[in-house]
Amino acid sequence: MARPPLYVNNEVEANLLEALLAAEGLPGFVKVYKDPAYRGAWTFNDAFGHVECPPEFHDRVAALLAGISGR
């Protein structure tokens, strides 16, 4: 079953989540929707980026993101 994507809303959320992933030893990273060819212009309007992680860690990463963003 496909899991819903985990979106981050801004750069602060993205940096904090990546720090928490590293601190807990969880594999994953935040893919940011910016394009350097356009001097960092957004290429996607609904979110700053999304989290890439193995499916077995999705629930833990979702819990971390919920704690950060208050979702």
C-alpha positions in Angstrom: 0.0 0.0 0.0 1.3 3.4 -0.9 2.0 5.8 1.9 1.0 9.5 1.6 3.8 11.9 0.9 5.3 13.8 3.8 5.5 17.5 2.9 7.5 20.2 4.7 6.2 23.7 4.6 9.3 25.8 4.9 13.1 25.7 5.3 13.0 25.8 9.1 10.9 22.6 9.1 13.2 21.0 6.6 16.4 21.8 8.5 14.9 20.7 11.8 13.6 17.4 10.4 16.9 16.6 8.8 18.7 17.3 12.1 16.2 15.0 13.9 16.6 12.2 11.3 20.4 12.4 11.8 20.1 12.4 15.6 17.9 9.4 15.6 19.9 7.6 13.0 16.9 7.3 10.6 17.6 7.2 6.9 16.0 9.9 4.8 16.3 13.4 3.5 14.2 16.4 2.4 13.9 16.9 -1.3 13.4 20.7 -1.8 11.4 22.1 -4.7 13.8 24.8 -5.8 15.5 25.0 -9.1 19.0 26.6 -9.2 18.6 27.3 -12.9 16.0 29.8 -11.9 18.1 31.3 -9.1 16.3 29.2 -6.5 12.7 29.9 -7.7 10.1 27.5 -6.5 9.0 24.9 -8.9 6.1 23.6 -6.8 3.7 26.0 -5.0 2.0 23.8 -2.3 5.1 22.9 -0.2 8.7 23.6 0.3 9.6 20.0 -0.3 9.0 16.4 0.7 10.7 13.7 2.7 12.3 10.7 1.1 12.6 7.7 3.4 12.3 3.9 3.3 8.7 2.7 3.8 9.5 1.0 7.1 10.5 4.4 8.6 7.6 6.3 7.2 5.5 6.3 10.4 8.4 7.4 12.6 9.3 10.2 10.2 5.6 11.3 10.0 5.5 11.5 13.8 8.6 13.6 13.9 7.2 15.9 11.2 3.9 16.2 13.0 5.8 17.2 16.2 7.6 19.9 14.3 4.8 21.4 12.4 2.0 20.9 14.9 -0.1 18.8 12.4 
